[in-house]
Amino acid sequence: MDARQILGRLRGGVTLTADELEWFARGLASGNVTDAQAGAFAMGVCTQGLSSTGRVALTQAMRDSGDVLKWHLDAPIVDKHSTGGIGDSTSFLLAPALAACGAYVPMISGRGLGHTGGTLDKLEAIPGVKTEVNEAKFRKIVGEIGCAIVSATSDMAPADKRLYAIRDVTGTVASIDLITASILAKKLAAGLETLVLDIKVGSGAFMKTMDDAEELAQSLVSTANQAGCKTTALITDMNQPLAKSMGNALEIMEAVQCLNGDEQDQDLPDLSAALGGELLASAGLADNAEEGALQIMDSFYDGSAAECFQKMIAALGGPGDFVERWHDRLPAAPIQRDIFIQGEGYITGFDGEALGHAVVTLGGGRLRDTDKIDPSVGLSDIASIGDIVDRNIPVAVVHAASESAADQAETAVRAAITISTEDCELPPAIYNRVS
């Protein structure tokens, strides 16, 4: 078996076998497959597609190309994955809440991608926090506290790391087959028993249409279940920021306020509870998703989720009193300015992707891999669809490093908001459930 033979079969539309896909994944990890061959493989999958069986085989092969964690704990191993959006900090509520409810959550997360913020970048806005830990420390934190939010080690799903970089430069990122295998290879390598997927759809998501979101949800759920991980998905709205804040420290701030019962808006804790309810029910820790959601909410109100979050932050190197003194610990931008719009009426829509890029341009994300993130910048107090605004009511507050950066962000935010004299129907938080 060699790469040329496999590529020839793929080009000819022949269904690849599990052995062929496993061989190719091992070759990606070892370097026996060249960059050119990896690019040809990505393009072949993108144009020819894989069967359902092939999708599962590729996912498992990429998972097995490196270390696969095995846990020996006394409760279910669960996790959540989001396909990316704006103002989405559910991980910081959900991981400690699930731990408080009796599950173990080895949450392996990523950094910012495009216009969306990265969970690890946000967490590292907390002084001292280091998300790159070795396996022994990862296991210790999960076992003792119940949750840990960390980056993947270089030994986990190395075939995916290699193929992902190739896809980025060959225009093959959008393949449902490759997206599915990439997401699930990393999650399944964490040794999960149960997974819930948050499939975002709308102007601030990568999936802009419901058809695309449903196709991805069906692919991910079907593949994960066939690979042995009990999985459900919620298709959720991303036509506006989920929370009232966008930007690394600002989103941590809002998440901690929710954990302390001081939320600015109910959308963030509500969605976190819905996702957590799915996991608790699937893992047998609740009779159904509704009961599970109530358990998650209770952990916010009784302080048990906040306590788990505090312990996790300290274990990752952060302050031991962060939850109580977050306002003293997080960095603040020197420029904070209200943003007003011209005219008056109802907010009927956002260009969510434009809002995300505005935060990236402020320094809250990366335009290049080598860029350093400014954790203090972003947007807060963001208005919502259906709000009435005029020239005297701010639609957001920009947090910037300079007046010129604030000017640029202010212009971008104004352009990203649609105003009408007539009210509109509010989008639902959750559109559909896929199982």
Residue pairs with C-beta under 8 A, 6 or more apart in sequence:
1 19
1 20
1 23
3 24
3 27
3 32
3 33
3 34
3 37
3 41
4 37
6 16
6 20
6 23
6 24
6 41
7 37
7 40
7 41
7 44
9 16
9 20
10 16
10 41
10 44
10 45
10 48
11 44
11 48
13 48
15 50
15 51
15 53
15 54
16 50
16 54
16 57
17 57
18 53
18 54
18 57
18 60
18 61
21 54
21 57
21 58
21 61
22 57
22 60
22 61
22 64
24 33
24 41
24 61
25 58
25 61
25 62
25 64
25 65
25 159
26 32
26 61
26 65
26 159
27 33
27 37
28 38
28 62
28 65
28 158
28 159
28 162
28 163
29 65
29 66
29 158
29 159
29 162
33 41
35 166
38 162
38 163
38 166
39 166
39 169
39 170
39 172
41 163
42 163
42 166
42 167
42 170
42 172
42 175
42 178
43 170
43 172
45 58
45 172
45 175
45 177
45 178
46 172
46 174
46 175
46 177
46 178
49 177
50 58
50 177
52 222
52 223
52 226
54 177
55 177
55 180
55 181
55 219
55 223
56 223
56 226
56 227
58 177
58 181
59 180
59 181
59 184
59 185
59 188
59 223
59 224
59 227
60 188
60 227
61 159
62 157
62 159
62 160
62 163
62 181
62 182
62 185
63 157
63 184
63 185
63 188
63 189
63 227
65 157
65 158
65 159
65 160
65 185
66 155
66 156
66 157
66 158
66 159
66 189
67 135
67 153
67 155
67 156
67 189
68 156
68 188
68 189
68 191
69 106
69 135
69 139
69 156
69 189
69 190
69 191
70 191
71 77
71 104
71 106
71 142
71 191
73 104
73 142
73 143
75 102
75 103
75 104
75 285
76 103
76 104
76 193
76 194
76 283
76 284
76 285
77 103
77 104
77 105
77 106
77 190
77 191
77 192
77 193
77 194
78 98
78 103
78 104
78 105
78 192
78 193
78 194
78 195
78 196
78 279
78 282
78 283
79 105
79 106
79 107
79 108
79 187
79 190
79 192
79 194
79 195
79 196
79 279
80 90
80 91
80 94
80 95
80 107
80 195
80 196
80 197
80 198
80 275
80 276
80 279
81 183
81 187
81 195
81 196
81 197
81 198
82 88
82 90
82 91
82 197
82 198
82 200
83 183
83 197
83 198
83 199
83 200
83 205
83 206
83 207
83 216
84 113
84 114
84 116
84 200
84 205
84 206
85 116
85 200
85 204
85 205
85 238
85 241
85 242
85 352
86 115
86 116
86 117
86 204
86 238
86 241
86 242
86 246
86 352
86 355
86 356
86 359
87 204
87 241
87 242
87 243
87 244
87 245
87 246
87 251
87 382
88 116
88 117
88 198
88 200
88 238
88 241
88 242
88 243
89 122
89 242
89 243
89 251
89 252
89 254
89 255
89 268
90 198
90 242
90 268
90 271
90 272
90 275
91 107
91 109
91 119
91 149
92 119
92 122
92 123
92 149
92 251
92 252
92 255
92 256
92 259
92 309
93 255
93 258
93 259
93 268
93 269
93 272
93 300
93 305
94 105
94 272
94 275
94 276
94 296
95 105
95 107
95 147
95 148
95 149
95 308
95 309
95 312
96 146
96 147
96 259
96 299
96 305
96 306
96 307
96 308
96 309
96 312
97 272
97 273
97 276
97 296
97 299
97 300
97 305
97 308
98 105
98 146
98 147
98 276
98 279
98 280
98 296
99 105
99 145
99 146
99 147
99 305
99 308
100 146
100 299
100 304
100 305
100 307
100 308
101 276
101 280
101 285
101 292
101 295
101 296
101 299
102 285
103 146
103 279
103 280
103 283
103 285
104 142
104 143
104 146
104 147
105 142
105 146
105 147
105 148
106 138
106 142
106 147
106 148
106 190
106 191
106 192
107 119
107 147
107 148
107 149
107 150
108 150
108 151
108 152
108 156
108 186
108 187
108 189
108 190
109 118
109 119
109 120
109 123
109 131
109 149
109 150
109 151
110 118
110 119
110 120
110 151
110 152
111 118
111 119
111 120
111 121
111 151
111 366
112 118
112 121
112 360
112 365
112 366
112 373
114 206
114 356
115 204
115 352
115 353
115 355
115 356
115 357
115 359
115 360
115 365
116 204
116 206
116 356
117 246
117 247
117 248
117 251
117 356
117 359
117 364
117 365
118 365
119 149
120 131
120 149
120 150
120 151
121 248
121 365
121 373
121 375
122 248
122 249
122 251
122 252
123 129
123 131
123 149
123 252
123 316
124 130
124 131
124 248
124 375
125 248
125 249
125 252
125 330
125 331
125 375
125 376
126 252
126 313
126 318
126 319
126 322
126 329
126 330
127 318
127 319
127 329
127 331
128 316
128 317
128 318
128 319
129 313
129 316
129 317
129 318
130 316
130 317
131 149
131 150
131 151
131 316
132 150
132 151
133 141
133 148
133 150
133 316
134 153
135 153
138 148
138 150
140 315
141 147
141 148
141 312
141 315
141 316
142 148
144 315
145 308
145 311
145 312
145 315
146 308
147 308
147 312
148 312
148 315
148 316
149 312
149 316
150 316
152 186
152 189
154 161
156 186
156 189
156 190
157 185
157 186
157 189
159 185
160 181
160 182
160 185
160 186
163 178
163 182
164 182
166 172
167 173
167 175
167 178
167 182
172 178
173 179
176 215
176 216
176 219
177 219
179 216
179 219
180 216
180 219
180 220
180 223
181 223
183 220
184 220
184 223
184 224
184 227
184 229
187 195
187 224
187 229
188 224
188 227
188 228
188 229
192 229
193 229
193 230
193 283
194 229
194 230
194 231
194 279
194 282
194 283
195 224
195 229
195 230
195 231
195 279
196 231
196 232
196 233
196 234
196 275
196 276
196 278
196 279
196 282
197 217
197 220
197 221
197 224
197 231
197 232
197 233
197 234
198 233
198 234
198 236
198 271
198 275
199 207
199 213
199 216
199 217
199 220
199 233
199 234
199 235
199 236
199 434
200 206
200 207
200 213
200 236
200 237
200 238
201 207
201 208
201 209
201 210
201 212
201 213
201 235
201 236
201 237
201 238
201 431
202 208
202 237
202 238
202 239
202 240
202 352
202 427
203 238
203 239
203 240
203 349
203 350
203 351
203 352
203 353
204 238
204 239
204 240
204 241
204 350
204 352
204 353
204 355
204 356
205 213
205 238
205 352
207 213
207 216
210 235
210 431
213 235
213 431
214 235
214 432
214 434
217 233
217 235
217 432
217 434
218 434
220 231
220 233
221 231
221 232
221 233
221 434
221 435
224 231
225 231
230 282
230 283
232 278
232 282
232 433
232 434
232 435
233 433
233 434
233 435
234 274
234 275
234 278
234 430
234 432
234 433
234 434
235 430
235 431
235 432
235 433
235 434
236 271
236 429
236 430
236 431
237 427
237 428
237 429
237 430
237 431
238 352
239 349
239 350
239 352
239 385
239 427
240 349
240 350
240 352
240 382
240 384
240 385
240 427
241 350
241 352
241 355
241 382
242 267
242 268
242 271
243 251
243 254
243 255
243 264
243 265
243 267
243 268
244 254
244 264
244 265
244 380
244 381
244 382
245 251
245 253
245 254
245 378
245 379
245 380
245 381
245 382
246 355
246 356
246 359
246 364
246 378
246 379
246 380
246 382
247 359
247 362
247 364
247 375
247 376
247 377
247 378
247 379
247 380
247 399
248 364
248 373
248 375
248 376
248 378
249 330
249 331
249 332
249 375
249 376
249 378
250 378
250 379
250 380
250 399
251 378
252 326
252 330
253 326
253 327
253 330
254 263
254 264
254 268
254 380
255 268
256 306
256 309
256 322
256 323
256 326
257 263
257 264
258 268
258 269
258 272
258 300
259 300
259 305
259 306
259 309
259 323
260 303
260 306
260 323
261 300
261 301
263 269
264 381
265 384
267 429
269 297
269 300
270 429
271 429
271 430
272 296
273 293
273 294
273 296
273 297
273 300
274 289
274 293
274 429
274 430
276 292
276 293
276 295
276 296
277 286
277 288
277 289
277 290
277 291
277 292
277 293
277 294
277 295
277 296
278 289
278 292
278 433
279 292
280 286
280 289
280 291
280 292
280 295
280 296
281 287
281 288
281 289
281 291
281 292
285 292
285 295
286 292
286 295
296 305
299 305
300 306
306 323
307 323
309 323
310 320
310 321
310 322
310 323
313 319
313 322
313 323
314 320
314 322
318 329
319 325
319 329
322 329
330 375
330 376
331 375
331 376
332 376
332 399
333 374
333 376
333 377
333 378
333 399
333 400
333 401
334 400
334 401
334 402
335 398
335 399
335 400
335 401
335 402
335 403
335 405
335 406
336 397
336 398
336 399
336 400
337 397
337 398
337 400
337 406
337 410
338 394
338 396
338 397
339 394
339 395
339 396
339 397
339 398
339 409
339 410
339 413
339 414
340 391
340 392
340 393
340 394
340 395
341 389
341 391
341 395
341 414
341 417
341 419
342 391
342 414
343 390
343 391
343 419
344 388
344 389
344 390
344 391
344 419
345 388
345 389
345 390
345 419
345 420
345 421
345 422
346 386
346 387
346 388
346 389
346 419
346 420
346 421
346 422
346 423
346 424
347 383
347 384
347 385
347 386
347 387
347 388
347 389
347 395
347 417
347 418
347 419
348 385
348 418
348 419
348 420
348 422
348 423
348 424
349 385
349 417
349 418
349 424
350 385
350 416
350 417
350 418
351 415
351 416
351 417
351 418
352 416
354 412
354 415
354 416
355 379
355 382
355 412
355 413
355 416
356 365
357 412
358 379
358 408
358 409
358 412
358 413
358 416
359 365
359 377
359 378
359 379
359 409
360 366
360 367
361 367
361 405
361 408
361 409
361 412
362 374
362 377
362 378
362 398
362 399
362 400
362 401
362 405
362 408
362 409
363 373
363 374
363 377
363 401
363 405
364 373
364 374
364 375
364 377
364 378
365 371
365 373
366 373
374 401
376 399
376 401
377 399
377 400
377 401
377 405
378 399
379 396
379 397
379 398
379 399
379 409
379 413
380 396
380 397
380 399
381 394
381 396
381 397
382 395
382 396
383 389
383 393
383 394
383 395
383 396
383 417
385 424
385 426
385 427
386 423
386 424
386 426
387 395
389 395
389 419
395 413
395 414
395 417
396 413
398 406
398 409
398 410
398 413
400 406
400 409
